[in-house]
Amino acid sequence: MATVSPRSAKAGSGAAQTLRRLPLNVAMLGVALFWVLPTVGLLVTALRPRELFNTSGWWQAITTPSQLTLDNFRNIVESDSFVTALVNTALITVPATIGVVVLGALAAYAFAWIDFRGREVIFLVVVGLLVVPLQMALVPVAKLYGDLGIYGSILGVVLFHVAFGLPFAIFLLRNFFASIPKDLPEAARLDGASELRIFVRIMLPLGLPAIASLAIFQFLWVWNDLLVALVFARTSNAPITVAIQQQLRQFGGSIDVISAASFVSMLVPLAVFFAFQRYFAEGLLAGSVK
C-alpha cells in the first residue's frame, strides 16, 4: 500500500489553500489597482504639457512617454505662492499634531490610571464629543476668535484642529493605556516614582504604537483639511489645500498647475504614512484585547 510522505501532504495542502484563496487575492488585487489608478492618472497628468490636456487623455502617455516633462513641477517649485502655502501647511500641521498627541496622551493617562471624582462621567462626555460635527462650531468659534483677535491667524487654525482632535486622541490612547498591566505603574509608585515619571518612562514607550497611529491620523486630517483653513485662515496664511482651491476657482483650465500642486501636496502625507506604517495596524487595535 502506497504511503504519502509528510512533505508531499504539506505541499498538497499548501497548493489547495492557495487555490482557495485565489479568488480573494484576485479581488484584492483588483481593488488595489482601482485604488492606485487615480494617483497614477494624477501623476501622468502632472507630467504632460498643458497643450495636450484638451486634445487627449492622460492614458495616451503610456504609449507615447516622450511627451512627459517636468516643466509643470518646475513651475510649481519656483512659484513663491506655492512655497509659502507649503510652509503654512507645515506650520499648521506640525503644531496641531504635536498638540493633540501630547495633550491627548496626558489626558488619556489620567483617565486610565488616576482616580479622581467624576472620571467616568467626564470620559463619557469626551467620547460623546466624537459625534459632534465640526461644522457646528465654525460660526461660534469664528466669533470667539474675532473677540480674541486671532481670527485669520495660523494660531487660530491650529487651536481649532487641536480642539477637535482631542476627543478621538483621548479615546484611542485611554483604551491602550488601560490595557497595560497595572503591576507596572503600581511597582513604579512603590519605588517613589511620580505620575509624570511613570507617564514618561513607562506609558509613553509602551504606548508608542497607539501614539504613532494617532499621529498619522491627525497629520493626514490636518494636512488635507480644506474647510477649517478656508474659514479661519487669511490668504497670506492659507495652506496648500486653499491655494489649490483658489487656483481652481480663478483659473479653471489650469490643470497643469492644479495636478502638479496636488501631487506634490500628496507626497508628504504618503511619506509620513509609510514611515510609521509598521505601527499603524497595531495602533488601530489598541485596547481591543486585554
N, C-alpha and C positions, 0 to 999 in steps of 0.2 A: 504494500500500500504506500503510495507516494505521500511524502510529507512536505509541507511548505515551511521554508525557513523563516525565522522571525524577521530577518531583513527584508525578504520578499513581501511578507504580510504587511510590514510597516510601509514599504513603498507603495503597495496597492491601496492601503487606507489613505495615504497621503494624496495619491492621484484621485481617489474618489472624493476626498474632501475638497480638492482643488476644483473638480468638476461641479460640485455642489455650490461652491462659492463663485463660479464663473459668471452667472447672471448678475449677482450683486456687484462683482468687480466691474463688469461692463457698464452697469447702470451708474456706478460711482464715477467711472472714467468719463461717461457722457456728461454728468453733472459738472465735473471739474472743467471739462472743455467749454461748456456753456458759461461757466463762471469766469474763465480766463479770457474768453473771446472778446468781451467789451474792452478789457485792458489792452489786449493786443491791437484791437482796432483803434483805440485812442493813441497808442504809441505810433502806429503806422501813419495815422492821420497827422500827428505832430511832425513826422519826418517828411511829409510831402510838401511840395511847393504850393503856394496859395493859388496859382493859376489852374491847378489841376482839380481843386475841390468841386467846382461846379461842372466839370466835364466827365469825371469818372469816379468810381468808388474806391475806397481805400484798399480793398482786396485785390485790385489790379496791380498794386505794387508788388505782390508776391511773384507775379510773372515778369515784371519789369523792375527789379530792385535798383536799377541805375537812377531812377527818378528820386530816390530818397536823399535827403540832405539834412544837415544840422543847422541850417540858417534860422529856422524858427526858434530853436533853443538858444542860439547865439543872440538873437534879438531880445529874447526874454531875459537872459542873464545880464545883458548890457543895459536893460531898462532900469532906471533909478526907482521908478514907482514899484516895480515888481520886487526889487531887492528890499525896499522899505517895507513892503507888505509881508515878505518872508520874515524880516526881523521883528515886525509887530506880532506876527503869529507865534514866533518863539517866545517873545516877551509875555504873551498871554498864556500860552500853553504850559510852559515850564513852571511858572509860579502856581498856576491853578492845579497842576498835577501834584507838585510837592505839597502844597497846602492841604489838599484832600487826603493824601497819603499820611501825612504827619498827624493832622487833627483827627482823621478817621481812626488811625491806629491807636492814638491815645484814648479816644472816647470808647473804642471797642474794648480795649484792655480794662477800662473802668467798668463797663457793663458786664464783662465776663468774670472779673476776679475781685472787684472791690465792692463790698457790701455797704450800700447806703440806702436811705429811705426813699421809696418811690422808684427804685431802679427798674423794676419790671414795667411799671406804667410808662415811665419816660421812654424806655426802649420800644414799647408798643407804639408810642406816638411817633418816634423816629421811623419805625418801619412803615407806619401809615403815611408818612410824608413821601414814600416812594411812588404812590399813586397820584400825587398832585402834579398836574402838568405845568411845565414852566411858563406856558403862555398866560396862565392866570396871574403870574407875578410881574409881567412885563410893565404894565402901566403903574401899579403901586410902587415898584422898585424904581422906575424912571422918575416918579415924583420925589421919592426919597433921595435919590442921587442928586436931583436938582437942588433940594434943600441943603444937602451936604456939600455941594459944589464939586462933585466928582463925575457928573454926567458927561459922557463923551470921552472919558479918560480910559486908559488901559487898566487902571486900578479898579474901576467900576466893573469892567468885563470880567476881570479875574475874580473879584468877590462874588459875582453872580454865579460863576461856574463852581466856585468852591462851595457855596451855599447849597446848590442843587446836586452837587456830587457827594456831599457828606452822608446823606441817608443810606445810599447804596454802599458806601465805603464802610460805614459802621455796621451795617447788617452783614456784609460779607466777612469782615475781619473779626467781628464778635463771635460768629459761629466757628471760625477757625481757632481763635484763642481758647474758646470754651472746650474744644476737643483735645487740647493739650493736657496730659496727665497732671492732676492737681498736686502730685507729690513734688514736682519741680519747684513751683513758686513757694510751696509751704516749706520745703527744705531751705530755700534761699532766705525766707523770713526768719527761720530759726537761726541762721548764720548771721543775722543782723542786717541783711540787705534791705534797702529802701524800695518802695514801689517803683520809683524811677529806675533804679538799678536793675530790678527784676525785669522791667519792661525792656530796657536797652540790652541787657546781657542774655536774657532767656527768650522773651517773647518775639523780639524782632528777628533774631536768627532762625528760630523755628517757624515763624510766620512769613518767611521770605517768599515762598511760592504764592501765597494769597496776596501779599503786598505787590509782587511783580504783576500778578494778574490784574489787580485793581489799577495799578499804574498804567497798564496797557489800555484798559477800558477808558480811563479818564483822559489819557493822552489822545486817543483816537477821537473821543467825543469832542474835546475842546478844539483840536486841530481842524476837524472837519465841520465845526459849527459855523452856521451862517446866520441864523435867526438872532441869536443874542448879540453877536457882533454888529449885525445890521441895525439893531435898535439902540445899542449903548455906545458904539464907537463912532468917533468922527472919521472923516475921510483920511486925515493925516495919521490916525491910529488904527486904521482898518487892517484886518488880517488878509491873508491871501484869498480866502473864500469870498470876501466882499469885493476885493479887487477884480477877481474873475467875473463876479456877478455884474459889476459896473461895466466891464468890457463887453459883456453880452448885451447889456442894455443900451450902451452907446454905439457899439459897432457890431450889429447883429451878424454881419457877414465875415467878421474876423475870426474864422475858425482856426487859422494858423496860430493866433495869439492865445485863444482860449484852450485849444488842445494841448499846446506845449506847456502853458502855465498849469493846467490841470494835471498833467502827468508829472511835472516837477513837484507839485504840491502833494502828490500821492506817494512819492518816493520816501519821504521822511516817515510817515506812519508805517509803511511796509518795512522799513529798516528797523524801526522800534519793535514791531511785532515779531519779526524773525529773530531779533536779538534776544527776546525774552520768551520765545515760544515754548521752550522746554519747561517753563514754569506755568504756562497758560492752562493746560489741561488739569494739572494738579491744583491750581488755584481755583478753577471752576468747581471742583469737588470739595472745596474747603468746608469742613464741618459736616459733611454728609455722612461720615462714618465715625463713630466714637469708639 
